[in-house]
Amino acid sequence: MKKKDKTISECQAKEMLDIIDKAIDHSDKIINDLLDYSREMQLELSKNAARTLVNEAIGLLRFQTEYKS
């Protein structure tokens, strides 16, 4: 915007600032996703019945199918 001189209108300046703001938000999301991905994951082991795990997985699939419809 500095290089555009003072020939840009207030409306154009607002549009440029909106684009810059959206780009910053997008960059922030990418950086946070990379930080989340790079963190060491702590797994908690527990005993579960296979039937319980399968039923929970089926429940999640049903929820996703119903949500997408």
QUIQUIVEN-V35256 format. One record per backbone hydrogen bond with DSSP energy under -1.0 kcal/mol. CO is the residue of the C=O (numbers start at 1). NH is the residue of the N-H. Records with the same first field share a line. If there is no record, write none. Layout:
CO: NH / NH
//
This chain:
2: 5
4: 7
9: 13
10: 14
11: 15
12: 16
13: 17
14: 18
15: 19
16: 20
17: 21
18: 22
19: 23
20: 24
21: 25
22: 26
23: 27
24: 28
25: 29
26: 30
27: 31
28: 32
29: 33
30: 34
31: 35
32: 36
33: 37
34: 38
49: 53
50: 54
51: 55
52: 56
53: 57
54: 58
55: 59
56: 60
57: 61
58: 62
59: 63
60: 64
61: 65
62: 66
63: 67
64: 68
65: 69
//
